[in-house]
């Protein structure tokens, strides 16, 4: 999956603070799997970090 400039910037910000979280969130979004409460909390944490 190629990333837009904004998406790349988002993942770069998250990865600088928590690389594992960035990888997990990317996997969840790229795989298209159902978002469970656990994945939702990971995504919210990534958004907070990147914010």
Secondary structure, DSSP 8 states (H G I E B T S, - for coil): ----HHHHHHHHHHHHH-HHHHHHHHHHHHHT----HHHHHHHHHHHHHH-
